[in-house]
Amino acid sequence: MQHFKIVNIHTNKVINLNYNELQTMLRANRKDFFYNYTIQRIQKTNILKNIIAFLIVSFVSIALLMLGSILDKI
């Protein structure tokens, strides 16, 4: 899910919202929203995804090293 950082231009108050919450806020304050707020998209990564990617890269590199050593013996 996408997350957004909303900053009030006048007070510098920061609000972190997901996509659905941002849509609700826009519906309620559409008239003056863009005069008072800036929107920045936040990229949130899941630590589990990072661990899985690390394991996959590790196993593939080990497999390539083993394949290289087998091909050297031939």
CHARMM internal coordinates of N, CA and C (Angstrom, degrees):
IC EDIT
DIST 1 N 1 CA 1.4376
DIST 1 CA 1 C 1.5282
ANGL 1 N 1 CA 1 C 109.34
DIST 1 C 2 N 1.3080
ANGL 1 CA 1 C 2 N 115.94
DIHE 1 N 1 CA 1 C 2 N 143.51
DIST 2 N 2 CA 1.4571
ANGL 1 C 2 N 2 CA 121.28
DIHE 1 CA 1 C 2 N 2 CA 179.95
DIST 2 CA 2 C 1.5212
ANGL 2 N 2 CA 2 C 110.18
DIHE 1 C 2 N 2 CA 2 C -80.48
DIST 2 C 3 N 1.3312
ANGL 2 CA 2 C 3 N 115.51
DIHE 2 N 2 CA 2 C 3 N 142.90
DIST 3 N 3 CA 1.4546
ANGL 2 C 3 N 3 CA 121.56
DIHE 2 CA 2 C 3 N 3 CA 177.34
DIST 3 CA 3 C 1.5170
ANGL 3 N 3 CA 3 C 108.72
DIHE 2 C 3 N 3 CA 3 C -123.24
DIST 3 C 4 N 1.3333
ANGL 3 CA 3 C 4 N 115.07
DIHE 3 N 3 CA 3 C 4 N 148.20
DIST 4 N 4 CA 1.4559
ANGL 3 C 4 N 4 CA 120.82
DIHE 3 CA 3 C 4 N 4 CA -175.72
DIST 4 CA 4 C 1.5173
ANGL 4 N 4 CA 4 C 110.23
DIHE 3 C 4 N 4 CA 4 C -131.19
DIST 4 C 5 N 1.3209
ANGL 4 CA 4 C 5 N 114.96
DIHE 4 N 4 CA 4 C 5 N 144.23
DIST 5 N 5 CA 1.4590
ANGL 4 C 5 N 5 CA 122.22
DIHE 4 CA 4 C 5 N 5 CA 175.39
DIST 5 CA 5 C 1.5260
ANGL 5 N 5 CA 5 C 106.44
DIHE 4 C 5 N 5 CA 5 C -105.49
DIST 5 C 6 N 1.3335
ANGL 5 CA 5 C 6 N 116.54
DIHE 5 N 5 CA 5 C 6 N 116.83
DIST 6 N 6 CA 1.4474
ANGL 5 C 6 N 6 CA 122.89
DIHE 5 CA 5 C 6 N 6 CA -178.74
DIST 6 CA 6 C 1.5255
ANGL 6 N 6 CA 6 C 107.50
DIHE 5 C 6 N 6 CA 6 C -104.86
DIST 6 C 7 N 1.3271
ANGL 6 CA 6 C 7 N 117.59
DIHE 6 N 6 CA 6 C 7 N 126.42
DIST 7 N 7 CA 1.4662
ANGL 6 C 7 N 7 CA 121.59
DIHE 6 CA 6 C 7 N 7 CA -179.02
DIST 7 CA 7 C 1.5229
ANGL 7 N 7 CA 7 C 108.89
DIHE 6 C 7 N 7 CA 7 C -119.77
DIST 7 C 8 N 1.3386
ANGL 7 CA 7 C 8 N 116.03
DIHE 7 N 7 CA 7 C 8 N 126.53
DIST 8 N 8 CA 1.4504
ANGL 7 C 8 N 8 CA 121.02
DIHE 7 CA 7 C 8 N 8 CA 173.89
DIST 8 CA 8 C 1.5223
ANGL 8 N 8 CA 8 C 107.94
DIHE 7 C 8 N 8 CA 8 C -74.04
DIST 8 C 9 N 1.3168
ANGL 8 CA 8 C 9 N 116.89
DIHE 8 N 8 CA 8 C 9 N 124.67
DIST 9 N 9 CA 1.4625
ANGL 8 C 9 N 9 CA 121.95
DIHE 8 CA 8 C 9 N 9 CA -175.21
DIST 9 CA 9 C 1.5263
ANGL 9 N 9 CA 9 C 111.48
DIHE 8 C 9 N 9 CA 9 C -63.79
DIST 9 C 10 N 1.3140
ANGL 9 CA 9 C 10 N 116.88
DIHE 9 N 9 CA 9 C 10 N -36.65
DIST 10 N 10 CA 1.4584
ANGL 9 C 10 N 10 CA 121.09
DIHE 9 CA 9 C 10 N 10 CA -173.00
DIST 10 CA 10 C 1.5294
ANGL 10 N 10 CA 10 C 112.99
DIHE 9 C 10 N 10 CA 10 C -82.28
DIST 10 C 11 N 1.3370
ANGL 10 CA 10 C 11 N 117.01
DIHE 10 N 10 CA 10 C 11 N -38.62
DIST 11 N 11 CA 1.4689
ANGL 10 C 11 N 11 CA 120.08
DIHE 10 CA 10 C 11 N 11 CA -175.31
DIST 11 CA 11 C 1.5203
ANGL 11 N 11 CA 11 C 113.17
DIHE 10 C 11 N 11 CA 11 C -106.92
DIST 11 C 12 N 1.3407
ANGL 11 CA 11 C 12 N 117.88
DIHE 11 N 11 CA 11 C 12 N -9.16
DIST 12 N 12 CA 1.4659
ANGL 11 C 12 N 12 CA 124.23
DIHE 11 CA 11 C 12 N 12 CA -175.68
DIST 12 CA 12 C 1.5256
ANGL 12 N 12 CA 12 C 112.57
DIHE 11 C 12 N 12 CA 12 C 60.00
DIST 12 C 13 N 1.3176
ANGL 12 CA 12 C 13 N 116.69
DIHE 12 N 12 CA 12 C 13 N 23.39
DIST 13 N 13 CA 1.4658
ANGL 12 C 13 N 13 CA 120.89
DIHE 12 CA 12 C 13 N 13 CA 175.71
DIST 13 CA 13 C 1.5265
ANGL 13 N 13 CA 13 C 109.04
DIHE 12 C 13 N 13 CA 13 C -75.08
DIST 13 C 14 N 1.3443
ANGL 13 CA 13 C 14 N 116.33
DIHE 13 N 13 CA 13 C 14 N 132.22
DIST 14 N 14 CA 1.4624
ANGL 13 C 14 N 14 CA 121.96
DIHE 13 CA 13 C 14 N 14 CA -176.50
DIST 14 CA 14 C 1.5202
ANGL 14 N 14 CA 14 C 109.43
DIHE 13 C 14 N 14 CA 14 C -104.00
DIST 14 C 15 N 1.3303
ANGL 14 CA 14 C 15 N 115.45
DIHE 14 N 14 CA 14 C 15 N 133.47
DIST 15 N 15 CA 1.4628
ANGL 14 C 15 N 15 CA 122.02
DIHE 14 CA 14 C 15 N 15 CA 176.05
DIST 15 CA 15 C 1.5249
ANGL 15 N 15 CA 15 C 107.06
DIHE 14 C 15 N 15 CA 15 C -125.07
DIST 15 C 16 N 1.3259
ANGL 15 CA 15 C 16 N 117.63
DIHE 15 N 15 CA 15 C 16 N 129.18
DIST 16 N 16 CA 1.4610
ANGL 15 C 16 N 16 CA 121.88
DIHE 15 CA 15 C 16 N 16 CA 175.54
DIST 16 CA 16 C 1.5186
ANGL 16 N 16 CA 16 C 108.58
DIHE 15 C 16 N 16 CA 16 C -102.26
DIST 16 C 17 N 1.3356
ANGL 16 CA 16 C 17 N 116.00
DIHE 16 N 16 CA 16 C 17 N 122.91
DIST 17 N 17 CA 1.4598
ANGL 16 C 17 N 17 CA 121.43
DIHE 16 CA 16 C 17 N 17 CA -176.71
DIST 17 CA 17 C 1.5215
ANGL 17 N 17 CA 17 C 110.10
DIHE 16 C 17 N 17 CA 17 C -131.13
DIST 17 C 18 N 1.3352
ANGL 17 CA 17 C 18 N 115.64
DIHE 17 N 17 CA 17 C 18 N 151.25
DIST 18 N 18 CA 1.4607
ANGL 17 C 18 N 18 CA 118.39
DIHE 17 CA 17 C 18 N 18 CA 169.66
DIST 18 CA 18 C 1.5353
ANGL 18 N 18 CA 18 C 107.90
DIHE 17 C 18 N 18 CA 18 C -88.28
DIST 18 C 19 N 1.3156
ANGL 18 CA 18 C 19 N 117.31
DIHE 18 N 18 CA 18 C 19 N -179.90
DIST 19 N 19 CA 1.4613
ANGL 18 C 19 N 19 CA 121.54
DIHE 18 CA 18 C 19 N 19 CA -172.68
DIST 19 CA 19 C 1.5343
ANGL 19 N 19 CA 19 C 111.83
DIHE 18 C 19 N 19 CA 19 C -61.14
DIST 19 C 20 N 1.3345
ANGL 19 CA 19 C 20 N 116.82
DIHE 19 N 19 CA 19 C 20 N -45.18
DIST 20 N 20 CA 1.4663
ANGL 19 C 20 N 20 CA 120.02
DIHE 19 CA 19 C 20 N 20 CA -177.60
DIST 20 CA 20 C 1.5272
ANGL 20 N 20 CA 20 C 111.37
DIHE 19 C 20 N 20 CA 20 C -65.52
DIST 20 C 21 N 1.3151
ANGL 20 CA 20 C 21 N 117.00
DIHE 20 N 20 CA 20 C 21 N -40.38
DIST 21 N 21 CA 1.4645
ANGL 20 C 21 N 21 CA 120.20
DIHE 20 CA 20 C 21 N 21 CA 178.51
DIST 21 CA 21 C 1.5271
ANGL 21 N 21 CA 21 C 110.85
DIHE 20 C 21 N 21 CA 21 C -65.92
DIST 21 C 22 N 1.3367
ANGL 21 CA 21 C 22 N 116.72
DIHE 21 N 21 CA 21 C 22 N -37.59
DIST 22 N 22 CA 1.4651
ANGL 21 C 22 N 22 CA 120.35
DIHE 21 CA 21 C 22 N 22 CA 177.33
DIST 22 CA 22 C 1.5254
ANGL 22 N 22 CA 22 C 110.70
DIHE 21 C 22 N 22 CA 22 C -63.54
DIST 22 C 23 N 1.3273
ANGL 22 CA 22 C 23 N 117.40
DIHE 22 N 22 CA 22 C 23 N -42.02
DIST 23 N 23 CA 1.4594
ANGL 22 C 23 N 23 CA 120.55
DIHE 22 CA 22 C 23 N 23 CA 177.90
DIST 23 CA 23 C 1.5171
ANGL 23 N 23 CA 23 C 111.51
DIHE 22 C 23 N 23 CA 23 C -61.39
DIST 23 C 24 N 1.3214
ANGL 23 CA 23 C 24 N 116.81
DIHE 23 N 23 CA 23 C 24 N -41.49
DIST 24 N 24 CA 1.4659
ANGL 23 C 24 N 24 CA 120.91
DIHE 23 CA 23 C 24 N 24 CA 177.94
DIST 24 CA 24 C 1.5272
ANGL 24 N 24 CA 24 C 110.70
DIHE 23 C 24 N 24 CA 24 C -63.13
DIST 24 C 25 N 1.3252
ANGL 24 CA 24 C 25 N 116.76
DIHE 24 N 24 CA 24 C 25 N -43.44
DIST 25 N 25 CA 1.4571
ANGL 24 C 25 N 25 CA 120.85
DIHE 24 CA 24 C 25 N 25 CA 179.27
DIST 25 CA 25 C 1.5233
ANGL 25 N 25 CA 25 C 111.28
DIHE 24 C 25 N 25 CA 25 C -64.37
DIST 25 C 26 N 1.3287
ANGL 25 CA 25 C 26 N 116.92
DIHE 25 N 25 CA 25 C 26 N -39.47
DIST 26 N 26 CA 1.4632
ANGL 25 C 26 N 26 CA 120.37
DIHE 25 CA 25 C 26 N 26 CA 178.79
DIST 26 CA 26 C 1.5211
ANGL 26 N 26 CA 26 C 111.56
DIHE 25 C 26 N 26 CA 26 C -65.81
DIST 26 C 27 N 1.3345
ANGL 26 CA 26 C 27 N 116.95
DIHE 26 N 26 CA 26 C 27 N -38.44
DIST 27 N 27 CA 1.4602
ANGL 26 C 27 N 27 CA 119.47
DIHE 26 CA 26 C 27 N 27 CA 178.43
DIST 27 CA 27 C 1.5248
ANGL 27 N 27 CA 27 C 110.86
DIHE 26 C 27 N 27 CA 27 C -63.97
DIST 27 C 28 N 1.3158
ANGL 27 CA 27 C 28 N 117.22
DIHE 27 N 27 CA 27 C 28 N -38.37
DIST 28 N 28 CA 1.4671
ANGL 27 C 28 N 28 CA 121.10
DIHE 27 CA 27 C 28 N 28 CA -177.20
DIST 28 CA 28 C 1.5274
ANGL 28 N 28 CA 28 C 111.93
DIHE 27 C 28 N 28 CA 28 C -75.58
DIST 28 C 29 N 1.3347
ANGL 28 CA 28 C 29 N 117.95
DIHE 28 N 28 CA 28 C 29 N -36.25
DIST 29 N 29 CA 1.4681
ANGL 28 C 29 N 29 CA 121.26
DIHE 28 CA 28 C 29 N 29 CA -172.57
DIST 29 CA 29 C 1.5191
ANGL 29 N 29 CA 29 C 113.17
DIHE 28 C 29 N 29 CA 29 C -123.04
DIST 29 C 30 N 1.3070
ANGL 29 CA 29 C 30 N 118.27
DIHE 29 N 29 CA 29 C 30 N 35.10
DIST 30 N 30 CA 1.4569
ANGL 29 C 30 N 30 CA 120.00
DIHE 29 CA 29 C 30 N 30 CA -172.60
DIST 30 CA 30 C 1.5252
ANGL 30 N 30 CA 30 C 112.93
DIHE 29 C 30 N 30 CA 30 C -59.39
DIST 30 C 31 N 1.3400
ANGL 30 CA 30 C 31 N 118.31
DIHE 30 N 30 CA 30 C 31 N -37.97
DIST 31 N 31 CA 1.4699
ANGL 30 C 31 N 31 CA 120.91
DIHE 30 CA 30 C 31 N 31 CA -173.55
DIST 31 CA 31 C 1.5178
ANGL 31 N 31 CA 31 C 112.22
DIHE 30 C 31 N 31 CA 31 C -60.77
DIST 31 C 32 N 1.3256
ANGL 31 CA 31 C 32 N 117.33
DIHE 31 N 31 CA 31 C 32 N -51.30
DIST 32 N 32 CA 1.4569
ANGL 31 C 32 N 32 CA 119.16
DIHE 31 CA 31 C 32 N 32 CA -173.92
DIST 32 CA 32 C 1.5261
ANGL 32 N 32 CA 32 C 113.26
DIHE 31 C 32 N 32 CA 32 C -108.45
DIST 32 C 33 N 1.3327
ANGL 32 CA 32 C 33 N 117.68
DIHE 32 N 32 CA 32 C 33 N 10.78
DIST 33 N 33 CA 1.4637
ANGL 32 C 33 N 33 CA 119.84
DIHE 32 CA 32 C 33 N 33 CA -175.83
DIST 33 CA 33 C 1.5264
ANGL 33 N 33 CA 33 C 111.40
DIHE 32 C 33 N 33 CA 33 C -61.82
DIST 33 C 34 N 1.3311
ANGL 33 CA 33 C 34 N 117.28
DIHE 33 N 33 CA 33 C 34 N -49.38
DIST 34 N 34 CA 1.4626
ANGL 33 C 34 N 34 CA 120.41
DIHE 33 CA 33 C 34 N 34 CA -173.80
DIST 34 CA 34 C 1.5306
ANGL 34 N 34 CA 34 C 112.76
DIHE 33 C 34 N 34 CA 34 C -76.24
DIST 34 C 35 N 1.3336
ANGL 34 CA 34 C 35 N 117.54
DIHE 34 N 34 CA 34 C 35 N -12.87
DIST 35 N 35 CA 1.4650
ANGL 34 C 35 N 35 CA 120.18
DIHE 34 CA 34 C 35 N 35 CA 174.28
DIST 35 CA 35 C 1.5307
ANGL 35 N 35 CA 35 C 111.56
DIHE 34 C 35 N 35 CA 35 C -84.44
DIST 35 C 36 N 1.3255
ANGL 35 CA 35 C 36 N 116.87
DIHE 35 N 35 CA 35 C 36 N -21.99
DIST 36 N 36 CA 1.4662
ANGL 35 C 36 N 36 CA 120.48
DIHE 35 CA 35 C 36 N 36 CA -173.27
DIST 36 CA 36 C 1.5277
ANGL 36 N 36 CA 36 C 114.60
DIHE 35 C 36 N 36 CA 36 C -114.08
DIST 36 C 37 N 1.3119
ANGL 36 CA 36 C 37 N 118.31
DIHE 36 N 36 CA 36 C 37 N -13.57
DIST 37 N 37 CA 1.4602
ANGL 36 C 37 N 37 CA 120.49
DIHE 36 CA 36 C 37 N 37 CA -173.16
DIST 37 CA 37 C 1.5254
ANGL 37 N 37 CA 37 C 111.63
DIHE 36 C 37 N 37 CA 37 C -132.35
DIST 37 C 38 N 1.3294
ANGL 37 CA 37 C 38 N 115.81
DIHE 37 N 37 CA 37 C 38 N 151.83
DIST 38 N 38 CA 1.4599
ANGL 37 C 38 N 38 CA 121.25
DIHE 37 CA 37 C 38 N 38 CA 168.13
DIST 38 CA 38 C 1.5296
ANGL 38 N 38 CA 38 C 107.10
DIHE 37 C 38 N 38 CA 38 C -116.21
DIST 38 C 39 N 1.3128
ANGL 38 CA 38 C 39 N 115.78
DIHE 38 N 38 CA 38 C 39 N 149.06
DIST 39 N 39 CA 1.4606
ANGL 38 C 39 N 39 CA 121.66
DIHE 38 CA 38 C 39 N 39 CA -178.05
DIST 39 CA 39 C 1.5172
ANGL 39 N 39 CA 39 C 108.55
DIHE 38 C 39 N 39 CA 39 C -116.11
DIST 39 C 40 N 1.3367
ANGL 39 CA 39 C 40 N 116.00
DIHE 39 N 39 CA 39 C 40 N 132.70
DIST 40 N 40 CA 1.4606
ANGL 39 C 40 N 40 CA 120.99
DIHE 39 CA 39 C 40 N 40 CA 175.52
DIST 40 CA 40 C 1.5245
ANGL 40 N 40 CA 40 C 107.33
DIHE 39 C 40 N 40 CA 40 C -132.16
DIST 40 C 41 N 1.3149
ANGL 40 CA 40 C 41 N 115.27
DIHE 40 N 40 CA 40 C 41 N 129.95
DIST 41 N 41 CA 1.4606
ANGL 40 C 41 N 41 CA 119.54
DIHE 40 CA 40 C 41 N 41 CA 179.68
DIST 41 CA 41 C 1.5205
ANGL 41 N 41 CA 41 C 109.27
DIHE 40 C 41 N 41 CA 41 C -80.21
DIST 41 C 42 N 1.3322
ANGL 41 CA 41 C 42 N 116.10
DIHE 41 N 41 CA 41 C 42 N 134.84
DIST 42 N 42 CA 1.4601
ANGL 41 C 42 N 42 CA 122.15
DIHE 41 CA 41 C 42 N 42 CA -179.33
DIST 42 CA 42 C 1.5251
ANGL 42 N 42 CA 42 C 108.37
DIHE 41 C 42 N 42 CA 42 C -107.52
DIST 42 C 43 N 1.3062
ANGL 42 CA 42 C 43 N 116.09
DIHE 42 N 42 CA 42 C 43 N 132.51
DIST 43 N 43 CA 1.4538
ANGL 42 C 43 N 43 CA 121.61
DIHE 42 CA 42 C 43 N 43 CA 177.00
DIST 43 CA 43 C 1.5206
ANGL 43 N 43 CA 43 C 107.89
DIHE 42 C 43 N 43 CA 43 C -96.09
DIST 43 C 44 N 1.3257
ANGL 43 CA 43 C 44 N 116.79
DIHE 43 N 43 CA 43 C 44 N 104.50
DIST 44 N 44 CA 1.4611
ANGL 43 C 44 N 44 CA 120.45
DIHE 43 CA 43 C 44 N 44 CA 178.89
DIST 44 CA 44 C 1.5250
ANGL 44 N 44 CA 44 C 108.46
DIHE 43 C 44 N 44 CA 44 C -99.00
DIST 44 C 45 N 1.3136
ANGL 44 CA 44 C 45 N 116.48
DIHE 44 N 44 CA 44 C 45 N 126.82
DIST 45 N 45 CA 1.4529
ANGL 44 C 45 N 45 CA 120.28
DIHE 44 CA 44 C 45 N 45 CA 178.92
DIST 45 CA 45 C 1.5183
ANGL 45 N 45 CA 45 C 109.31
DIHE 44 C 45 N 45 CA 45 C -106.79
DIST 45 C 46 N 1.2804
ANGL 45 CA 45 C 46 N 114.51
DIHE 45 N 45 CA 45 C 46 N 144.39
DIST 46 N 46 CA 1.4499
ANGL 45 C 46 N 46 CA 120.86
DIHE 45 CA 45 C 46 N 46 CA 178.90
DIST 46 CA 46 C 1.5229
ANGL 46 N 46 CA 46 C 108.16
DIHE 45 C 46 N 46 CA 46 C -88.62
DIST 46 C 47 N 1.3203
ANGL 46 CA 46 C 47 N 117.40
DIHE 46 N 46 CA 46 C 47 N 131.38
DIST 47 N 47 CA 1.4701
ANGL 46 C 47 N 47 CA 120.39
DIHE 46 CA 46 C 47 N 47 CA -177.02
DIST 47 CA 47 C 1.5233
ANGL 47 N 47 CA 47 C 110.59
DIHE 46 C 47 N 47 CA 47 C -64.37
DIST 47 C 48 N 1.3171
ANGL 47 CA 47 C 48 N 117.53
DIHE 47 N 47 CA 47 C 48 N -30.34
DIST 48 N 48 CA 1.4666
ANGL 47 C 48 N 48 CA 120.55
DIHE 47 CA 47 C 48 N 48 CA 177.73
DIST 48 CA 48 C 1.5262
ANGL 48 N 48 CA 48 C 110.78
DIHE 47 C 48 N 48 CA 48 C -64.02
DIST 48 C 49 N 1.3282
ANGL 48 CA 48 C 49 N 117.08
DIHE 48 N 48 CA 48 C 49 N -39.81
DIST 49 N 49 CA 1.4669
ANGL 48 C 49 N 49 CA 120.72
DIHE 48 CA 48 C 49 N 49 CA 177.11
DIST 49 CA 49 C 1.5221
ANGL 49 N 49 CA 49 C 110.76
DIHE 48 C 49 N 49 CA 49 C -62.14
DIST 49 C 50 N 1.3366
ANGL 49 CA 49 C 50 N 116.68
DIHE 49 N 49 CA 49 C 50 N -40.00
DIST 50 N 50 CA 1.4651
ANGL 49 C 50 N 50 CA 120.36
DIHE 49 CA 49 C 50 N 50 CA 179.05
DIST 50 CA 50 C 1.5184
ANGL 50 N 50 CA 50 C 111.41
DIHE 49 C 50 N 50 CA 50 C -65.40
DIST 50 C 51 N 1.3217
ANGL 50 CA 50 C 51 N 117.68
DIHE 50 N 50 CA 50 C 51 N -40.47
DIST 51 N 51 CA 1.4664
ANGL 50 C 51 N 51 CA 121.51
DIHE 50 CA 50 C 51 N 51 CA 179.35
DIST 51 CA 51 C 1.5198
ANGL 51 N 51 CA 51 C 110.34
DIHE 50 C 51 N 51 CA 51 C -65.76
DIST 51 C 52 N 1.3295
ANGL 51 CA 51 C 52 N 116.89
DIHE 51 N 51 CA 51 C 52 N -44.03
DIST 52 N 52 CA 1.4701
ANGL 51 C 52 N 52 CA 120.60
DIHE 51 CA 51 C 52 N 52 CA 179.87
DIST 52 CA 52 C 1.5284
ANGL 52 N 52 CA 52 C 110.41
DIHE 51 C 52 N 52 CA 52 C -63.59
DIST 52 C 53 N 1.3272
ANGL 52 CA 52 C 53 N 117.32
DIHE 52 N 52 CA 52 C 53 N -42.46
DIST 53 N 53 CA 1.4616
ANGL 52 C 53 N 53 CA 120.20
DIHE 52 CA 52 C 53 N 53 CA 178.66
DIST 53 CA 53 C 1.5261
ANGL 53 N 53 CA 53 C 110.68
DIHE 52 C 53 N 53 CA 53 C -63.22
DIST 53 C 54 N 1.3277
ANGL 53 CA 53 C 54 N 117.84
DIHE 53 N 53 CA 53 C 54 N -40.79
DIST 54 N 54 CA 1.4622
ANGL 53 C 54 N 54 CA 121.69
DIHE 53 CA 53 C 54 N 54 CA 177.63
DIST 54 CA 54 C 1.5248
ANGL 54 N 54 CA 54 C 111.04
DIHE 53 C 54 N 54 CA 54 C -61.87
DIST 54 C 55 N 1.3345
ANGL 54 CA 54 C 55 N 117.25
DIHE 54 N 54 CA 54 C 55 N -43.87
DIST 55 N 55 CA 1.4655
ANGL 54 C 55 N 55 CA 120.70
DIHE 54 CA 54 C 55 N 55 CA 179.60
DIST 55 CA 55 C 1.5281
ANGL 55 N 55 CA 55 C 111.28
DIHE 54 C 55 N 55 CA 55 C -64.13
DIST 55 C 56 N 1.3135
ANGL 55 CA 55 C 56 N 117.19
DIHE 55 N 55 CA 55 C 56 N -41.65
DIST 56 N 56 CA 1.4664
ANGL 55 C 56 N 56 CA 120.37
DIHE 55 CA 55 C 56 N 56 CA 179.86
DIST 56 CA 56 C 1.5296
ANGL 56 N 56 CA 56 C 110.34
DIHE 55 C 56 N 56 CA 56 C -63.46
DIST 56 C 57 N 1.3299
ANGL 56 CA 56 C 57 N 116.93
DIHE 56 N 56 CA 56 C 57 N -46.16
DIST 57 N 57 CA 1.4674
ANGL 56 C 57 N 57 CA 120.49
DIHE 56 CA 56 C 57 N 57 CA 179.52
DIST 57 CA 57 C 1.5235
ANGL 57 N 57 CA 57 C 110.18
DIHE 56 C 57 N 57 CA 57 C -62.85
DIST 57 C 58 N 1.3287
ANGL 57 CA 57 C 58 N 117.37
DIHE 57 N 57 CA 57 C 58 N -40.09
DIST 58 N 58 CA 1.4636
ANGL 57 C 58 N 58 CA 120.87
DIHE 57 CA 57 C 58 N 58 CA 179.26
DIST 58 CA 58 C 1.5190
ANGL 58 N 58 CA 58 C 111.50
DIHE 57 C 58 N 58 CA 58 C -63.19
DIST 58 C 59 N 1.3289
ANGL 58 CA 58 C 59 N 116.47
DIHE 58 N 58 CA 58 C 59 N -47.77
DIST 59 N 59 CA 1.4648
ANGL 58 C 59 N 59 CA 119.50
DIHE 58 CA 58 C 59 N 59 CA -179.06
DIST 59 CA 59 C 1.5213
ANGL 59 N 59 CA 59 C 111.93
DIHE 58 C 59 N 59 CA 59 C -64.57
DIST 59 C 60 N 1.3196
ANGL 59 CA 59 C 60 N 117.39
DIHE 59 N 59 CA 59 C 60 N -39.12
DIST 60 N 60 CA 1.4647
ANGL 59 C 60 N 60 CA 120.37
DIHE 59 CA 59 C 60 N 60 CA 179.75
DIST 60 CA 60 C 1.5238
ANGL 60 N 60 CA 60 C 110.03
DIHE 59 C 60 N 60 CA 60 C -66.30
DIST 60 C 61 N 1.3296
ANGL 60 CA 60 C 61 N 117.91
DIHE 60 N 60 CA 60 C 61 N -41.57
DIST 61 N 61 CA 1.4649
ANGL 60 C 61 N 61 CA 119.27
DIHE 60 CA 60 C 61 N 61 CA -179.92
DIST 61 CA 61 C 1.5278
ANGL 61 N 61 CA 61 C 111.22
DIHE 60 C 61 N 61 CA 61 C -67.65
DIST 61 C 62 N 1.3294
ANGL 61 CA 61 C 62 N 117.71
DIHE 61 N 61 CA 61 C 62 N -38.46
DIST 62 N 62 CA 1.4729
ANGL 61 C 62 N 62 CA 120.36
DIHE 61 CA 61 C 62 N 62 CA 175.87
DIST 62 CA 62 C 1.5202
ANGL 62 N 62 CA 62 C 110.38
DIHE 61 C 62 N 62 CA 62 C -63.75
DIST 62 C 63 N 1.3440
ANGL 62 CA 62 C 63 N 116.73
DIHE 62 N 62 CA 62 C 63 N -41.81
DIST 63 N 63 CA 1.4651
ANGL 62 C 63 N 63 CA 120.55
DIHE 62 CA 62 C 63 N 63 CA 179.32
DIST 63 CA 63 C 1.5336
ANGL 63 N 63 CA 63 C 110.77
DIHE 62 C 63 N 63 CA 63 C -63.25
DIST 63 C 64 N 1.3291
ANGL 63 CA 63 C 64 N 117.37
DIHE 63 N 63 CA 63 C 64 N -39.90
DIST 64 N 64 CA 1.4653
ANGL 63 C 64 N 64 CA 119.92
DIHE 63 CA 63 C 64 N 64 CA 178.61
DIST 64 CA 64 C 1.5236
ANGL 64 N 64 CA 64 C 111.51
DIHE 63 C 64 N 64 CA 64 C -66.71
DIST 64 C 65 N 1.3403
ANGL 64 CA 64 C 65 N 116.47
DIHE 64 N 64 CA 64 C 65 N -38.36
DIST 65 N 65 CA 1.4656
ANGL 64 C 65 N 65 CA 119.23
DIHE 64 CA 64 C 65 N 65 CA 176.75
DIST 65 CA 65 C 1.5242
ANGL 65 N 65 CA 65 C 111.21
DIHE 64 C 65 N 65 CA 65 C -63.91
DIST 65 C 66 N 1.3282
ANGL 65 CA 65 C 66 N 117.18
DIHE 65 N 65 CA 65 C 66 N -42.18
DIST 66 N 66 CA 1.4594
ANGL 65 C 66 N 66 CA 120.58
DIHE 65 CA 65 C 66 N 66 CA 178.95
DIST 66 CA 66 C 1.5274
ANGL 66 N 66 CA 66 C 110.40
DIHE 65 C 66 N 66 CA 66 C -65.64
DIST 66 C 67 N 1.3273
ANGL 66 CA 66 C 67 N 116.60
DIHE 66 N 66 CA 66 C 67 N -40.69
DIST 67 N 67 CA 1.4564
ANGL 66 C 67 N 67 CA 119.87
DIHE 66 CA 66 C 67 N 67 CA 178.60
DIST 67 CA 67 C 1.5295
ANGL 67 N 67 CA 67 C 110.57
DIHE 66 C 67 N 67 CA 67 C -63.84
DIST 67 C 68 N 1.3265
ANGL 67 CA 67 C 68 N 116.56
DIHE 67 N 67 CA 67 C 68 N -39.99
DIST 68 N 68 CA 1.4609
ANGL 67 C 68 N 68 CA 119.93
DIHE 67 CA 67 C 68 N 68 CA 178.18
DIST 68 CA 68 C 1.5160
ANGL 68 N 68 CA 68 C 112.31
DIHE 67 C 68 N 68 CA 68 C -63.75
DIST 68 C 69 N 1.3482
ANGL 68 CA 68 C 69 N 116.18
DIHE 68 N 68 CA 68 C 69 N -39.75
DIST 69 N 69 CA 1.4693
ANGL 68 C 69 N 69 CA 118.29
DIHE 68 CA 68 C 69 N 69 CA 178.95
DIST 69 CA 69 C 1.5181
ANGL 69 N 69 CA 69 C 111.46
DIHE 68 C 69 N 69 CA 69 C -69.47
DIST 69 C 70 N 1.3069
ANGL 69 CA 69 C 70 N 117.30
DIHE 69 N 69 CA 69 C 70 N -33.74
DIST 70 N 70 CA 1.4804
ANGL 69 C 70 N 70 CA 120.29
DIHE 69 CA 69 C 70 N 70 CA 177.69
DIST 70 CA 70 C 1.5239
ANGL 70 N 70 CA 70 C 109.55
DIHE 69 C 70 N 70 CA 70 C -68.16
DIST 70 C 71 N 1.3293
ANGL 70 CA 70 C 71 N 117.51
DIHE 70 N 70 CA 70 C 71 N -41.43
DIST 71 N 71 CA 1.4676
ANGL 70 C 71 N 71 CA 120.67
DIHE 70 CA 70 C 71 N 71 CA -179.58
DIST 71 CA 71 C 1.5230
ANGL 71 N 71 CA 71 C 111.59
DIHE 70 C 71 N 71 CA 71 C -68.85
DIST 71 C 72 N 1.3397
ANGL 71 CA 71 C 72 N 118.04
DIHE 71 N 71 CA 71 C 72 N -29.43
DIST 72 N 72 CA 1.4645
ANGL 71 C 72 N 72 CA 121.03
DIHE 71 CA 71 C 72 N 72 CA 177.10
DIST 72 CA 72 C 1.5382
ANGL 72 N 72 CA 72 C 111.33
DIHE 71 C 72 N 72 CA 72 C -66.31
DIST 72 C 73 N 1.3269
ANGL 72 CA 72 C 73 N 116.86
DIHE 72 N 72 CA 72 C 73 N -32.42
DIST 73 N 73 CA 1.4695
ANGL 72 C 73 N 73 CA 121.12
DIHE 72 CA 72 C 73 N 73 CA -178.20
DIST 73 CA 73 C 1.5163
ANGL 73 N 73 CA 73 C 112.20
DIHE 72 C 73 N 73 CA 73 C -76.07
DIST 73 C 74 N 1.2985
ANGL 73 CA 73 C 74 N 117.23
DIHE 73 N 73 CA 73 C 74 N -18.92
DIST 74 N 74 CA 1.4668
ANGL 73 C 74 N 74 CA 119.94
DIHE 73 CA 73 C 74 N 74 CA -177.51
DIST 74 CA 74 C 1.5076
ANGL 74 N 74 CA 74 C 111.03
DIHE 73 C 74 N 74 CA 74 C -78.58
END
COOR INIT
IC SEED 1 N 1 CA 1 C
IC BUILD
